[in-house]
Amino acid sequence: MLKEYDGKIRLVFKHYPYRYRDFSYLAAQAAEAAGAQGKFWPMHDLMIERKALDRQSLLGYARDLDLDVSRFTADLDSGKHLHRVEKDVQLARELDIYQTPTFVINGRLLVGFRTLDNLRKVIDEELAGK
Amino acid sequence: MNWKRVSLLLILLLSFSLSAGWAAQERLSVPIGDSPVLGPAEAPVTIIEFMDFQ
């Protein structure tokens, strides 16, 4: 969809892991650990595509993305990026956001799962208003 | 018909619909900070996604 709206959309990612799922926090930290090596979005895409999010799978993704795996592993195991993740969670709560995914499109709040058509409608309205 | 009562009702209705209108127009301001970003900073549309990978 970003390609479809070439250059007209800026996408910003905020973590909102659910505390009581097994791998939510681990996956969020893995994305940040990959981000520390300049590969946040490739890791983001890989986790969504392959779905498995246990530690062993995440280390496998790091290898597949040619990351420095020992650095990635150390980051993950030490919780180095946990603070960044929790900062986003804190922000979501301050904004009274309690569901994922939630989209904020030019300040307009869309809570919960949306079809691409739902998102397109809001994006098109915003583009028309400019 | 008690006109005082009717006008009071009208005022109440009017103020309620006005405030509802304001609420609909309200936009959230979300700081981007150093979060991961795709796309140009000057893009006319900014989508902030709060997401759980699992």
N, CA and C atoms of all chains as a GROMACS GRO file, in nm:
protein
  552
    1MET      N    1   0.083  -0.121   0.000
    1MET     CA    2   0.000   0.000   0.000
    1MET      C    3   0.086   0.126   0.000
    2LEU      N    4   0.202   0.117   0.068
    2LEU     CA    5   0.294   0.231   0.067
    2LEU      C    6   0.338   0.263  -0.075
    3LYS      N    7   0.360   0.156  -0.154
    3LYS     CA    8   0.405   0.176  -0.293
    3LYS      C    9   0.296   0.239  -0.377
    4GLU      N   10   0.172   0.193  -0.349
    4GLU     CA   11   0.056   0.246  -0.421
    4GLU      C   12   0.044   0.397  -0.400
    5TYR      N   13   0.071   0.443  -0.280
    5TYR     CA   14   0.065   0.586  -0.250
    5TYR      C   15   0.205   0.645  -0.249
    6ASP      N   16   0.280   0.612  -0.348
    6ASP     CA   17   0.422   0.645  -0.353
    6ASP      C   18   0.456   0.786  -0.304
    7GLY      N   19   0.532   0.790  -0.196
    7GLY     CA   20   0.579   0.919  -0.144
    7GLY      C   21   0.476   1.000  -0.067
    8LYS      N   22   0.350   0.951  -0.062
    8LYS     CA   23   0.245   1.030   0.003
    8LYS      C   24   0.220   0.986   0.147
    9ILE      N   25   0.279   0.872   0.183
    9ILE     CA   26   0.254   0.820   0.318
    9ILE      C   27   0.385   0.803   0.393
   10ARG      N   28   0.380   0.846   0.518
   10ARG     CA   29   0.489   0.815   0.610
   10ARG      C   30   0.432   0.721   0.715
   11LEU      N   31   0.494   0.605   0.733
   11LEU     CA   32   0.447   0.507   0.829
   11LEU      C   33   0.539   0.505   0.950
   12VAL      N   34   0.480   0.519   1.066
   12VAL     CA   35   0.558   0.520   1.191
   12VAL      C   36   0.516   0.400   1.275
   13PHE      N   37   0.612   0.326   1.324
   13PHE     CA   38   0.581   0.206   1.401
   13PHE      C   39   0.595   0.231   1.552
   14LYS      N   40   0.490   0.196   1.626
   14LYS     CA   41   0.497   0.198   1.773
   14LYS      C   42   0.463   0.058   1.825
   15HIS      N   43   0.544   0.014   1.921
   15HIS     CA   44   0.521  -0.118   1.980
   15HIS      C   45   0.403  -0.113   2.076
   16TYR      N   46   0.319  -0.217   2.066
   16TYR     CA   47   0.216  -0.231   2.169
   16TYR      C   48   0.196  -0.380   2.198
   17PRO      N   49   0.301  -0.443   2.256
   17PRO     CA   50   0.292  -0.586   2.286
   17PRO      C   51   0.193  -0.611   2.399
   18TYR      N   52   0.122  -0.719   2.386
   18TYR     CA   53   0.025  -0.758   2.488
   18TYR      C   54   0.098  -0.837   2.596
   19ARG      N   55   0.085  -0.793   2.719
   19ARG     CA   56   0.167  -0.845   2.828
   19ARG      C   57   0.149  -0.994   2.851
   20TYR      N   58   0.031  -1.046   2.822
   20TYR     CA   59   0.004  -1.184   2.862
   20TYR      C   60   0.019  -1.283   2.747
   21ARG      N   61   0.073  -1.238   2.636
   21ARG     CA   62   0.104  -1.336   2.531
   21ARG      C   63   0.250  -1.376   2.548
   22ASP      N   64   0.281  -1.500   2.508
   22ASP     CA   65   0.414  -1.554   2.534
   22ASP      C   66   0.527  -1.473   2.472
   23PHE      N   67   0.510  -1.437   2.344
   23PHE     CA   68   0.626  -1.385   2.270
   23PHE      C   69   0.613  -1.239   2.226
   24SER      N   70   0.509  -1.172   2.272
   24SER     CA   71   0.487  -1.034   2.226
   24SER      C   72   0.604  -0.943   2.258
   25TYR      N   73   0.647  -0.947   2.384
   25TYR     CA   74   0.756  -0.858   2.427
   25TYR      C   75   0.889  -0.900   2.364
   26LEU      N   76   0.908  -1.031   2.352
   26LEU     CA   77   1.032  -1.081   2.293
   26LEU      C   78   1.042  -1.037   2.146
   27ALA      N   79   0.931  -1.051   2.073
   27ALA     CA   80   0.930  -1.014   1.931
   27ALA      C   81   0.955  -0.864   1.914
   28ALA      N   82   0.892  -0.784   2.001
   28ALA     CA   83   0.911  -0.639   1.993
   28ALA      C   84   1.059  -0.604   2.013
   29GLN      N   85   1.120  -0.670   2.112
   29GLN     CA   86   1.262  -0.644   2.138
   29GLN      C   87   1.351  -0.694   2.025
   30ALA      N   88   1.309  -0.805   1.961
   30ALA     CA   89   1.385  -0.858   1.848
   30ALA      C   90   1.383  -0.757   1.732
   31ALA      N   91   1.267  -0.696   1.710
   31ALA     CA   92   1.258  -0.595   1.604
   31ALA      C   93   1.352  -0.479   1.633
   32GLU      N   94   1.357  -0.437   1.760
   32GLU     CA   95   1.446  -0.327   1.798
   32GLU      C   96   1.593  -0.368   1.789
   33ALA      N   97   1.622  -0.494   1.827
   33ALA     CA   98   1.760  -0.543   1.820
   33ALA      C   99   1.805  -0.545   1.674
   34ALA      N  100   1.715  -0.582   1.583
   34ALA     CA  101   1.748  -0.578   1.440
   34ALA      C  102   1.761  -0.431   1.397
   35GLY      N  103   1.674  -0.346   1.450
   35GLY     CA  104   1.680  -0.203   1.418
   35GLY      C  105   1.812  -0.141   1.457
   36ALA      N  106   1.870  -0.188   1.568
   36ALA     CA  107   2.000  -0.138   1.613
   36ALA      C  108   2.108  -0.169   1.509
   37GLN      N  109   2.079  -0.269   1.424
   37GLN     CA  110   2.172  -0.302   1.315
   37GLN      C  111   2.115  -0.259   1.180
   38GLY      N  112   2.021  -0.166   1.184
   38GLY     CA  113   1.968  -0.106   1.062
   38GLY      C  114   1.867  -0.192   0.987
   39LYS      N  115   1.812  -0.295   1.055
   39LYS     CA  116   1.721  -0.384   0.983
   39LYS      C  117   1.589  -0.404   1.057
   40PHE      N  118   1.535  -0.294   1.109
   40PHE     CA  119   1.405  -0.306   1.177
   40PHE      C  120   1.297  -0.359   1.082
   41TRP      N  121   1.284  -0.294   0.965
   41TRP     CA  122   1.171  -0.330   0.876
   41TRP      C  123   1.186  -0.468   0.814
   42PRO      N  124   1.309  -0.509   0.774
   42PRO     CA  125   1.322  -0.648   0.726
   42PRO      C  126   1.283  -0.750   0.834
   43MET      N  127   1.319  -0.723   0.960
   43MET     CA  128   1.282  -0.814   1.068
   43MET      C  129   1.130  -0.808   1.091
   44HIS      N  130   1.076  -0.691   1.090
   44HIS     CA  131   0.931  -0.669   1.101
   44HIS      C  132   0.858  -0.756   0.997
   45ASP      N  133   0.902  -0.747   0.872
   45ASP     CA  134   0.836  -0.821   0.764
   45ASP      C  135   0.851  -0.972   0.782
   46LEU      N  136   0.971  -1.012   0.823
   46LEU     CA  137   0.999  -1.155   0.838
   46LEU      C  138   0.915  -1.216   0.951
   47MET      N  139   0.900  -1.145   1.061
   47MET     CA  140   0.822  -1.196   1.174
   47MET      C  141   0.676  -1.211   1.135
   48ILE      N  142   0.626  -1.117   1.055
   48ILE     CA  143   0.486  -1.124   1.013
   48ILE      C  144   0.467  -1.238   0.913
   49GLU      N  145   0.565  -1.252   0.824
   49GLU     CA  146   0.556  -1.355   0.720
   49GLU      C  147   0.567  -1.496   0.778
   50ARG      N  148   0.662  -1.517   0.870
   50ARG     CA  149   0.688  -1.654   0.917
   50ARG      C  150   0.613  -1.689   1.045
   51LYS      N  151   0.563  -1.589   1.114
   51LYS     CA  152   0.472  -1.606   1.230
   51LYS      C  153   0.535  -1.662   1.358
   52ALA      N  154   0.627  -1.759   1.350
   52ALA     CA  155   0.685  -1.813   1.473
   52ALA      C  156   0.770  -1.706   1.541
   53LEU      N  157   0.753  -1.690   1.673
   53LEU     CA  158   0.819  -1.579   1.743
   53LEU      C  159   0.895  -1.624   1.868
   54ASP      N  160   0.917  -1.755   1.880
   54ASP     CA  161   0.995  -1.802   1.993
   54ASP      C  162   1.142  -1.762   1.974
   55ARG      N  163   1.218  -1.769   2.081
   55ARG     CA  164   1.356  -1.720   2.078
   55ARG      C  165   1.436  -1.784   1.966
   56GLN      N  166   1.423  -1.917   1.953
   56GLN     CA  167   1.501  -1.989   1.853
   56GLN      C  168   1.469  -1.941   1.711
   57SER      N  169   1.341  -1.920   1.683
   57SER     CA  170   1.300  -1.871   1.551
   57SER      C  171   1.356  -1.731   1.526
   58LEU      N  172   1.350  -1.646   1.629
   58LEU     CA  173   1.398  -1.508   1.613
   58LEU      C  174   1.548  -1.507   1.582
   59LEU      N  175   1.624  -1.596   1.650
   59LEU     CA  176   1.768  -1.603   1.622
   59LEU      C  177   1.791  -1.650   1.479
   60GLY      N  178   1.705  -1.742   1.432
   60GLY     CA  179   1.712  -1.787   1.293
   60GLY      C  180   1.688  -1.672   1.196
   61TYR      N  181   1.590  -1.587   1.226
   61TYR     CA  182   1.562  -1.472   1.139
   61TYR      C  183   1.683  -1.380   1.133
   62ALA      N  184   1.745  -1.361   1.252
   62ALA     CA  185   1.864  -1.274   1.258
   62ALA      C  186   1.973  -1.327   1.165
   63ARG      N  187   1.991  -1.460   1.167
   63ARG     CA  188   2.090  -1.521   1.077
   63ARG      C  189   2.050  -1.496   0.931
   64ASP      N  190   1.921  -1.521   0.901
   64ASP     CA  191   1.874  -1.506   0.762
   64ASP      C  192   1.889  -1.362   0.712
   65LEU      N  193   1.885  -1.267   0.805
   65LEU     CA  194   1.897  -1.125   0.765
   65LEU      C  195   2.043  -1.079   0.768
   66ASP      N  196   2.133  -1.175   0.790
   66ASP     CA  197   2.277  -1.143   0.796
   66ASP      C  198   2.311  -1.043   0.905
   67LEU      N  199   2.240  -1.052   1.016
   67LEU     CA  200   2.274  -0.966   1.129
   67LEU      C  201   2.394  -1.025   1.202
   68ASP      N  202   2.455  -0.941   1.283
   68ASP     CA  203   2.557  -0.988   1.376
   68ASP      C  204   2.481  -1.064   1.485
   69VAL      N  205   2.479  -1.198   1.473
   69VAL     CA  206   2.390  -1.278   1.556
   69VAL      C  207   2.430  -1.275   1.704
   70SER      N  208   2.560  -1.268   1.732
   70SER     CA  209   2.598  -1.268   1.874
   70SER      C  210   2.556  -1.136   1.940
   71ARG      N  211   2.566  -1.028   1.866
   71ARG     CA  212   2.520  -0.899   1.919
   71ARG      C  213   2.368  -0.900   1.937
   72PHE      N  214   2.298  -0.955   1.836
   72PHE     CA  215   2.153  -0.966   1.840
   72PHE      C  216   2.109  -1.048   1.961
   73THR      N  217   2.176  -1.162   1.980
   73THR     CA  218   2.143  -1.251   2.092
   73THR      C  219   2.167  -1.181   2.226
   74ALA      N  220   2.280  -1.113   2.236
   74ALA     CA  221   2.312  -1.042   2.361
   74ALA      C  222   2.207  -0.934   2.389
   75ASP      N  223   2.168  -0.860   2.285
   75ASP     CA  224   2.066  -0.756   2.300
   75ASP      C  225   1.935  -0.816   2.351
   76LEU      N  226   1.898  -0.927   2.289
   76LEU     CA  227   1.770  -0.991   2.321
   76LEU      C  228   1.771  -1.044   2.464
   77ASP      N  229   1.879  -1.113   2.500
   77ASP     CA  230   1.884  -1.178   2.631
   77ASP      C  231   1.904  -1.079   2.746
   78SER      N  232   1.964  -0.965   2.716
   78SER     CA  233   1.987  -0.868   2.824
   78SER      C  234   1.870  -0.771   2.838
   79GLY      N  235   1.774  -0.779   2.749
   79GLY     CA  236   1.661  -0.685   2.756
   79GLY      C  237   1.704  -0.543   2.724
   80LYS      N  238   1.807  -0.529   2.642
   80LYS     CA  239   1.863  -0.398   2.612
   80LYS      C  240   1.760  -0.299   2.556
   81HIS      N  241   1.667  -0.350   2.477
   81HIS     CA  242   1.572  -0.261   2.410
   81HIS      C  243   1.434  -0.260   2.474
   82LEU      N  244   1.426  -0.324   2.590
   82LEU     CA  245   1.296  -0.331   2.659
   82LEU      C  246   1.243  -0.191   2.693
   83HIS      N  247   1.333  -0.104   2.731
   83HIS     CA  248   1.292   0.030   2.770
   83HIS      C  249   1.222   0.103   2.654
   84ARG      N  250   1.278   0.088   2.535
   84ARG     CA  251   1.219   0.150   2.416
   84ARG      C  252   1.078   0.100   2.391
   85VAL      N  253   1.062  -0.032   2.408
   85VAL     CA  254   0.931  -0.094   2.386
   85VAL      C  255   0.832  -0.042   2.490
   86GLU      N  256   0.878  -0.036   2.614
   86GLU     CA  257   0.788   0.007   2.721
   86GLU      C  258   0.751   0.154   2.708
   87LYS      N  259   0.841   0.233   2.651
   87LYS     CA  260   0.812   0.374   2.626
   87LYS      C  261   0.691   0.387   2.531
   88ASP      N  262   0.688   0.301   2.430
   88ASP     CA  263   0.576   0.303   2.336
   88ASP      C  264   0.446   0.260   2.404
   89VAL      N  265   0.455   0.158   2.489
   89VAL     CA  266   0.336   0.110   2.560
   89VAL      C  267   0.281   0.222   2.648
   90GLN      N  268   0.372   0.290   2.716
   90GLN     CA  269   0.335   0.402   2.801
   90GLN      C  270   0.263   0.510   2.720
   91LEU      N  271   0.318   0.540   2.603
   91LEU     CA  272   0.258   0.640   2.514
   91LEU      C  273   0.117   0.598   2.474
   92ALA      N  274   0.101   0.472   2.436
   92ALA     CA  275  -0.032   0.422   2.395
   92ALA      C  276  -0.132   0.442   2.509
   93ARG      N  277  -0.090   0.410   2.630
   93ARG     CA  278  -0.182   0.422   2.744
   93ARG      C  279  -0.217   0.569   2.769
   94GLU      N  280  -0.118   0.656   2.753
   94GLU     CA  281  -0.146   0.799   2.771
   94GLU      C  282  -0.248   0.848   2.670
   95LEU      N  283  -0.249   0.783   2.553
   95LEU     CA  284  -0.342   0.823   2.447
   95LEU      C  285  -0.475   0.748   2.456
   96ASP      N  286  -0.491   0.670   2.565
   96ASP     CA  287  -0.612   0.589   2.583
   96ASP      C  288  -0.631   0.487   2.472
   97ILE      N  289  -0.520   0.432   2.423
   97ILE     CA  290  -0.528   0.327   2.322
   97ILE      C  291  -0.509   0.194   2.394
   98TYR      N  292  -0.606   0.105   2.378
   98TYR     CA  293  -0.599  -0.022   2.450
   98TYR      C  294  -0.614  -0.143   2.359
   99GLN      N  295  -0.616  -0.121   2.228
   99GLN     CA  296  -0.631  -0.233   2.135
   99GLN      C  297  -0.524  -0.229   2.029
  100THR      N  298  -0.489  -0.347   1.977
  100THR     CA  299  -0.400  -0.352   1.862
  100THR      C  300  -0.466  -0.431   1.750
  101PRO      N  301  -0.437  -0.402   1.625
  101PRO     CA  302  -0.362  -0.281   1.591
  101PRO      C  303  -0.451  -0.156   1.601
  102THR      N  304  -0.388  -0.045   1.632
  102THR     CA  305  -0.457   0.084   1.625
  102THR      C  306  -0.379   0.172   1.530
  103PHE      N  307  -0.451   0.240   1.442
  103PHE     CA  308  -0.388   0.330   1.347
  103PHE      C  309  -0.428   0.473   1.379
  104VAL      N  310  -0.333   0.563   1.372
  104VAL     CA  311  -0.363   0.705   1.385
  104VAL      C  312  -0.320   0.770   1.254
  105ILE      N  313  -0.418   0.810   1.175
  105ILE     CA  314  -0.390   0.863   1.042
  105ILE      C  315  -0.412   1.014   1.044
  106ASN      N  316  -0.305   1.087   1.032
  106ASN     CA  317  -0.309   1.234   1.049
  106ASN      C  318  -0.392   1.272   1.172
  107GLY      N  319  -0.370   1.199   1.280
  107GLY     CA  320  -0.439   1.231   1.404
  107GLY      C  321  -0.575   1.165   1.421
  108ARG      N  322  -0.626   1.104   1.314
  108ARG     CA  323  -0.757   1.038   1.324
  108ARG      C  324  -0.739   0.895   1.372
  109LEU      N  325  -0.813   0.861   1.475
  109LEU     CA  326  -0.794   0.732   1.543
  109LEU      C  327  -0.879   0.622   1.479
  110LEU      N  328  -0.813   0.512   1.441
  110LEU     CA  329  -0.886   0.394   1.392
  110LEU      C  330  -0.846   0.275   1.477
  111VAL      N  331  -0.939   0.232   1.560
  111VAL     CA  332  -0.908   0.128   1.657
  111VAL      C  333  -0.946  -0.009   1.604
  112GLY      N  334  -0.857  -0.107   1.623
  112GLY     CA  335  -0.888  -0.245   1.588
  112GLY      C  336  -0.857  -0.278   1.443
  113PHE      N  337  -0.878  -0.405   1.408
  113PHE     CA  338  -0.844  -0.451   1.274
  113PHE      C  339  -0.923  -0.376   1.168
  114ARG      N  340  -0.854  -0.338   1.062
  114ARG     CA  341  -0.917  -0.266   0.952
  114ARG      C  342  -0.880  -0.334   0.822
  115THR      N  343  -0.970  -0.332   0.728
  115THR     CA  344  -0.934  -0.381   0.596
  115THR      C  345  -0.853  -0.271   0.528
  116LEU      N  346  -0.781  -0.310   0.423
  116LEU     CA  347  -0.704  -0.210   0.348
  116LEU      C  348  -0.798  -0.103   0.292
  117ASP      N  349  -0.920  -0.146   0.254
  117ASP     CA  350  -1.016  -0.049   0.201
  117ASP      C  351  -1.055   0.056   0.306
  118ASN      N  352  -1.071   0.011   0.430
  118ASN     CA  353  -1.099   0.105   0.540
  118ASN      C  354  -0.990   0.209   0.549
  119LEU      N  355  -0.866   0.161   0.546
  119LEU     CA  356  -0.751   0.252   0.559
  119LEU      C  357  -0.743   0.345   0.438
  120ARG      N  358  -0.764   0.287   0.320
  120ARG     CA  359  -0.760   0.367   0.197
  120ARG      C  360  -0.857   0.483   0.201
  121LYS      N  361  -0.977   0.454   0.251
  121LYS     CA  362  -1.082   0.557   0.257
  121LYS      C  363  -1.033   0.678   0.338
  122VAL      N  364  -0.977   0.650   0.455
  122VAL     CA  365  -0.930   0.759   0.540
  122VAL      C  366  -0.811   0.831   0.476
  123ILE      N  367  -0.720   0.752   0.418
  123ILE     CA  368  -0.603   0.812   0.353
  123ILE      C  369  -0.648   0.902   0.238
  124ASP      N  370  -0.742   0.853   0.158
  124ASP     CA  371  -0.790   0.932   0.044
  124ASP      C  372  -0.859   1.060   0.090
  125GLU      N  373  -0.934   1.050   0.199
  125GLU     CA  374  -0.999   1.171   0.254
  125GLU      C  375  -0.893   1.273   0.297
  126GLU      N  376  -0.790   1.221   0.361
  126GLU     CA  377  -0.683   1.312   0.407
  126GLU      C  378  -0.611   1.375   0.289
  127LEU      N  379  -0.587   1.296   0.184
  127LEU     CA  380  -0.518   1.351   0.067
  127LEU      C  381  -0.606   1.454  -0.004
  128ALA      N  382  -0.738   1.427  -0.006
  128ALA     CA  383  -0.831   1.520  -0.073
  128ALA      C  384  -0.840   1.652   0.003
  129GLY      N  385  -0.820   1.643   0.134
  129GLY     CA  386  -0.831   1.764   0.218
  129GLY      C  387  -0.709   1.854   0.208
  130LYS      N  388  -0.607   1.807   0.136
  130LYS     CA  389  -0.483   1.886   0.131
  130LYS      C  390  -0.483   1.977   0.010
  131MET      N  391  -4.816   2.468   2.609
  131MET     CA  392  -4.671   2.451   2.590
  131MET      C  393  -4.594   2.556   2.670
  132ASN      N  394  -4.501   2.511   2.748
  132ASN     CA  395  -4.417   2.603   2.826
  132ASN      C  396  -4.294   2.644   2.745
  133TRP      N  397  -4.295   2.768   2.698
  133TRP     CA  398  -4.189   2.814   2.605
  133TRP      C  399  -4.050   2.816   2.670
  134LYS      N  400  -4.051   2.847   2.798
  134LYS     CA  401  -3.921   2.846   2.869
  134LYS      C  402  -3.857   2.708   2.862
  135ARG      N  403  -3.946   2.612   2.884
  135ARG     CA  404  -3.896   2.474   2.886
  135ARG      C  405  -3.846   2.432   2.747
  136VAL      N  406  -3.923   2.472   2.644
  136VAL     CA  407  -3.886   2.437   2.507
  136VAL      C  408  -3.752   2.499   2.471
  137SER      N  409  -3.735   2.626   2.504
  137SER     CA  410  -3.609   2.691   2.466
  137SER      C  411  -3.491   2.632   2.543
  138LEU      N  412  -3.516   2.597   2.668
  138LEU     CA  413  -3.410   2.532   2.746
  138LEU      C  414  -3.367   2.402   2.678
  139LEU      N  415  -3.468   2.326   2.635
  139LEU     CA  416  -3.443   2.200   2.567
  139LEU      C  417  -3.361   2.222   2.439
  140LEU      N  418  -3.401   2.326   2.365
  140LEU     CA  419  -3.331   2.359   2.240
  140LEU      C  420  -3.184   2.392   2.267
  141ILE      N  421  -3.163   2.472   2.369
  141ILE     CA  422  -3.025   2.512   2.403
  141ILE      C  423  -2.943   2.388   2.439
  142LEU      N  424  -3.006   2.302   2.519
  142LEU     CA  425  -2.936   2.179   2.558
  142LEU      C  426  -2.899   2.096   2.436
  143LEU      N  427  -2.998   2.080   2.347
  143LEU     CA  428  -2.976   2.001   2.225
  143LEU      C  429  -2.864   2.059   2.141
  144LEU      N  430  -2.871   2.191   2.126
  144LEU     CA  431  -2.773   2.261   2.044
  144LEU      C  432  -2.632   2.244   2.100
  145SER      N  433  -2.620   2.265   2.231
  145SER     CA  434  -2.486   2.256   2.291
  145SER      C  435  -2.434   2.113   2.283
  146PHE      N  436  -2.525   2.016   2.295
  146PHE     CA  437  -2.483   1.876   2.286
  146PHE      C  438  -2.430   1.844   2.146
  147SER      N  439  -2.505   1.888   2.043
  147SER     CA  440  -2.461   1.854   1.907
  147SER      C  441  -2.332   1.927   1.872
  148LEU      N  442  -2.317   2.050   1.925
  148LEU     CA  443  -2.192   2.124   1.902
  148LEU      C  444  -2.073   2.050   1.962
  149SER      N  445  -2.090   2.005   2.086
  149SER     CA  446  -1.977   1.938   2.151
  149SER      C  447  -1.946   1.806   2.082
  150ALA      N  448  -2.052   1.738   2.032
  150ALA     CA  449  -2.030   1.613   1.958
  150ALA      C  450  -1.950   1.642   1.832
  151GLY      N  451  -1.981   1.754   1.768
  151GLY     CA  452  -1.909   1.795   1.648
  151GLY      C  453  -1.763   1.820   1.677
  152TRP      N  454  -1.736   1.886   1.786
  152TRP     CA  455  -1.597   1.911   1.826
  152TRP      C  456  -1.522   1.781   1.847
  153ALA      N  457  -1.590   1.689   1.916
  153ALA     CA  458  -1.525   1.562   1.947
  153ALA      C  459  -1.487   1.488   1.818
  154ALA      N  460  -1.576   1.494   1.717
  154ALA     CA  461  -1.549   1.424   1.593
  154ALA      C  462  -1.429   1.484   1.520
  155GLN      N  463  -1.409   1.613   1.539
  155GLN     CA  464  -1.300   1.680   1.468
  155GLN      C  465  -1.166   1.670   1.541
  156GLU      N  466  -1.174   1.629   1.666
  156GLU     CA  467  -1.053   1.626   1.748
  156GLU      C  468  -0.951   1.530   1.687
  157ARG      N  469  -0.828   1.575   1.679
  157ARG     CA  470  -0.723   1.488   1.626
  157ARG      C  471  -0.618   1.461   1.733
  158LEU      N  472  -0.575   1.338   1.736
  158LEU     CA  473  -0.473   1.300   1.833
  158LEU      C  474  -0.337   1.349   1.786
  159SER      N  475  -0.259   1.397   1.878
  159SER     CA  476  -0.123   1.433   1.844
  159SER      C  477  -0.030   1.328   1.904
  160VAL      N  478   0.038   1.254   1.818
  160VAL     CA  479   0.126   1.145   1.864
  160VAL      C  480   0.271   1.180   1.832
  161PRO      N  481   0.355   1.193   1.934
  161PRO     CA  482   0.496   1.223   1.906
  161PRO      C  483   0.563   1.105   1.835
  162ILE      N  484   0.639   1.135   1.731
  162ILE     CA  485   0.705   1.029   1.654
  162ILE      C  486   0.832   0.983   1.723
  163GLY      N  487   0.901   1.076   1.787
  163GLY     CA  488   1.024   1.041   1.859
  163GLY      C  489   1.124   0.976   1.766
  164ASP      N  490   1.191   0.872   1.816
  164ASP     CA  491   1.289   0.804   1.732
  164ASP      C  492   1.237   0.668   1.687
  165SER      N  493   1.105   0.658   1.672
  165SER     CA  494   1.044   0.532   1.627
  165SER      C  495   1.081   0.503   1.482
  166PRO      N  496   1.078   0.374   1.445
  166PRO     CA  497   1.107   0.337   1.306
  166PRO      C  498   1.006   0.399   1.210
  167VAL      N  499   1.057   0.453   1.101
  167VAL     CA  500   0.974   0.524   1.004
  167VAL      C  501   1.003   0.474   0.863
  168LEU      N  502   0.897   0.460   0.784
  168LEU     CA  503   0.910   0.432   0.640
  168LEU      C  504   0.844   0.548   0.565
  169GLY      N  505   0.908   0.592   0.459
  169GLY     CA  506   0.847   0.699   0.380
  169GLY      C  507   0.902   0.835   0.417
  170PRO      N  508   0.877   0.934   0.329
  170PRO     CA  509   0.937   1.066   0.347
  170PRO      C  510   0.874   1.147   0.460
  171ALA      N  511   0.956   1.224   0.529
  171ALA     CA  512   0.909   1.306   0.640
  171ALA      C  513   0.805   1.408   0.594
  172GLU      N  514   0.815   1.450   0.465
  172GLU     CA  515   0.724   1.554   0.417
  172GLU      C  516   0.596   1.496   0.355
  173ALA      N  517   0.575   1.364   0.372
  173ALA     CA  518   0.454   1.302   0.316
  173ALA      C  519   0.329   1.370   0.373
  174PRO      N  520   0.225   1.388   0.290
  174PRO     CA  521   0.104   1.456   0.339
  174PRO      C  522   0.024   1.372   0.439
  175VAL      N  523   0.045   1.240   0.437
  175VAL     CA  524  -0.029   1.155   0.530
  175VAL      C  525   0.070   1.080   0.619
  176THR      N  526   0.050   1.091   0.749
  176THR     CA  527   0.131   1.015   0.844
  176THR      C  528   0.044   0.910   0.912
  177ILE      N  529   0.085   0.784   0.900
  177ILE     CA  530   0.013   0.676   0.968
  177ILE      C  531   0.099   0.627   1.084
  178ILE      N  532   0.043   0.634   1.204
  178ILE     CA  533   0.113   0.579   1.319
  178ILE      C  534   0.044   0.450   1.356
  179GLU      N  535   0.123   0.345   1.359
  179GLU     CA  536   0.066   0.212   1.380
  179GLU      C  537   0.110   0.161   1.517
  180PHE      N  538   0.015   0.127   1.603
  180PHE     CA  539   0.046   0.062   1.730
  180PHE      C  540   0.021  -0.085   1.711
  181MET      N  541   0.127  -0.166   1.721
  181MET     CA  542   0.113  -0.305   1.682
  181MET      C  543   0.180  -0.404   1.775
  182ASP      N  544   0.117  -0.521   1.784
  182ASP     CA  545   0.173  -0.636   1.854
  182ASP      C  546   0.208  -0.739   1.748
  183PHE      N  547   0.330  -0.792   1.752
  183PHE     CA  548   0.369  -0.887   1.648
  183PHE      C  549   0.297  -1.021   1.663
  184GLN      N  550   0.264  -1.058   1.787
  184GLN     CA  551   0.205  -1.191   1.806
  184GLN      C  552   0.057  -1.195   1.771
   0.00000   0.00000   0.00000
